[in-house]
C-alpha cells in the first residue's frame, strides 16, 4: 500500500458564501428536488455542500460539476435520498475503482468536503456547541473520558470538540456512521480500530478559531504499525480555501 494513499484534501466553506443561484445550477435534478423540500439553514447548507462537492470533483476529474455522477445510499435503511455520497460516474460513464472517495460535513459551522484515494471521512464542529452537549457517556470510550477528567474550562471544551470531530470523521471513513457505537472507537491516537477489526488513520485539520475539524482515511484490516514500512504513520492533510474553487465553478446549460 503506497504512502500516497495516506493523504486527503479538504475544502472549507461558510454556507452563506455560496451564491444560491450558482449553487443550485451546479446540482442535478434530484438534488434540486431535495433542496426544494428543505427550508432555511438546512437548505442553504445542503446546496452549498453539494455545489462545493461537485466543483471539487469536477476539477479533479476534468469535467463540468454537473456531469459528475453522484450516488447516495443510507447504510441503515438503504434509502437513496440521504446518507453518504459517492462519486460513481462522469457524464454517465462508470468510474469503478478509479473513482475518488469523498466525504461531506454540513451540520457544523462550516461546510467541509474531503477527497482521497481511499474511503475518507471529514467533520467540523463548533467548540461552543459541543460544550453545550452532554454526550460523554454515550459517545466517548472509557479511556477518552478518563483523559478529559483532568481538564477544565476552555481546554476541556476544545478537547471534547476535537474528540467528537475525530470520532465523526473516523466513523464516516469506516462507512458505518453512528451505526457503530462511538464508545467502541478510541480516537485519541493517530490510528483507531473499529469493533469489526477495520482501522482508520486520523488527523486534525486546521479550521477557524472556535472550531474543531478532523479527517480520517480507512486502512481496512491492515495493522497500522506496519504501514508504511519503516516510516512514520500519519495522514497528510491539505486544507484549501473554497472561495476561489467556487468562483471557478461556472454552470453552463446541460446542452452545451
Secondary structure by P-SEA (a helix, b strand, c coil): ccccccbbbbbbbccccccaaaaaaaccaaaaaaaaacccaaaaaaaaaaaaaaaaaaaaaccccccbbbbbbbcccccccccbbbbccccccccccccccccccccccbbbbbbccccbbbbbbbaaaaaacccccccccaaaaaaacccccaaaaaaaaaaaaaaaaaaaaaccccccccccccccccccccccbbbbbbbbbbbccccccbbbbbbcccccccccccccbbbbbbbbbcaaaaaacccccccc
